[in-house]
Amino acid sequence: MKKNSTISSQYRIFWKLIDVIEDWGSTIAFIVMIGLVNLAILLRITINFESSAWEEIARFASIWLYMLAIAIAAKEDSHLRAGFINNLIKSSKIKIILEILFNLIGLICIAIFAYWSITQFRWIISTKQISLVSRMDMWIVYLSFVLGSILAAIHNLTHLIKTINKFKNLKGVNVNE
């Protein structure tokens, strides 16, 4: 009994950590991006000062924001879908089968992207690339692709498992229902 409650506690901590990374990471990236862009505009208008480094860092923050947003969309299961197909099909069983298929296709695509991201990340580290203007290590930017794709894959896999369990509970339902 104690082992089961420890696993349950670790499970809750794991999901809480993912939520914190996604929520705070995207919030910080958004604030940095918006702050630097607005500061660049303000300084350009008032004292005619331009900083390419700030724009580069704002661009990198936007990449982090986009990648974490992909993970959040996967968590909420709110990514793009072919919604018109769902309107054409009346059978709840076939709708769930299609949902499983879409989740599986999405998971395969995310897994391919995650694999590519990890390969690219390892290459960036081995070549010790730095950004042109701010001289920042590029692994920091490429880490966003790895983290975003892995988090999205975890969420997509979770939705796939839930949908498969939903399908298992519909065993007695006729295909036309």
N, C-alpha and C positions, 0 to 999 in steps of 0.2 A: 504494500500500500504506500509506503514511504517513497519507494522508487518511482511510482507512478506520479505522485504529487511533485517530486523533483523534476521529472520530465515535463510535466505540465507547467511548472514555474519557469523552467528554461525556455519552453515554447513561447510563453507570454513575454518573457524578456527579449527573446529574439525578434518577435514581431514589433514590440515597442521600440527596439533599437532601429529597425527598418523604418518605422514611422518617423522617428526623430531625425534620421538621416535625410529622408525625403522631404519632410516638412521644413526643417530648419535649413537644410542645404539649399532648397529652392528659394526660400525666403532671403537668405543671405546673398545668394547669387543675384536675385532680383534687385535687392537694395544696392549692391555694389554696381551692377550694370546701370541702373537708372541714375544712381548718384553720380557716377563718373561721366555719363553722357550729359547729364544736366550741368555738371560742373564745367565740362568742356565747352558747352554752348554758352554758358554764362561768361566764362573767361574770354572766349573768342569775341563775344559781343562787347564786353565792357573794356577790356585792356588789350584786345587783339593778341591774345596768347593762345597758342595751340600746343597740345601735347599728344604726340602719337602714342606714347606709352600708355596714357590713360585710355585711349581708344582701343588699344590692343588688349588691355586688361578687361575692359568692358566687353569686348568681343569674346574673350575667354570665359567671362562670367556668364554670358548669354549661352555659350555652349553647355556649361554646367546646368544652367536653368532648363534648357531644352531636354537634356538627357534625363534629368530628374523628373521633368514633366512627363516623359514617356513612361517612367516607372510609376508615377502617380496615376496616369491614365490606365495603365495595366492593373493597378491595385483596384481602381474604381470600376474596372471593366467597361470603360467609356471610350475606347478607341473606335475608330471608324469601322462600320459594318455595312453589309449589304442589307439594309433594313427593308427594302422592298420585297425581298424574298420571304421575309418573315410574315409580311402581310398577305402573300399569295398562298401560304401553306396554312391549313386549318388544323392538321394533326399535331397534337402536343408532343407525341413521340418523335415524329419526323423533325419537328423544330428543335428538340433536344439533340437529336443525332446531328443536325446541321451545326448546332452550337458546339458540339464536341469536335466536329470536323474543322470549324473555323478556329477554335482554340488550339487544335493540333497544328494546323497550318501556321498560325501565329507563333506558336512555341518553336516550331522548326525554324521559322525566319529569325526569331529572336536568338535562338541558339547559334545559328550561322553568324549573325552579327556579333554575338558575344565572343565566339571563337575568333573572328576577324579582329575584334577589339583587343583581345588578349595578345594575339600574335603581333599586332601593331604596337601595343604598349611595350611588349618585351623588346621589340626592335628599337623603339624610341629610347628606352633605357640603355640598351647596349651601345647605341650611337651617341648618347649624351647630347641630344639636340636641345637647343635653347631658342627662344623666340628672338626675332630680329631686333625689335625695338627695346623691349623692357628687359631682355636678357634672362627671362624666366625659364626654368626647366620645363620643357614641353611635356614631360611625363605627367605633370600636374593637370594639364589640359586633357591628355589622352586617358587619364584615369576616369574622367567623367563618362567616356564611352563604355569602359569596362564596368564601372559601378552601375550606370543606368541600365545597361543591357542585362546584367545579372539580376538586378532587382526586378526588372520587367519580366524576366524569365521565371523568377520565383513566383511572382503574382500570377502570371499566365498559367503556370503549372498548378497552382492552387485552384484557380477557376476551372481548369480542366478536370481536376480530381473531383471537385464539387459537382460539376455537370455530369460526370460519369456516375457518381453516387445518385444524383437525381434520376438518371436514366435507369439505374438498377432498381430504384423504388417504383418505377412505372412498368415493371414486367407484366403485370396483368392487364394493362391498358391496351385496347385495340388500336391498330395503326390509324384507323379512320377517326379516332376520338380526338 
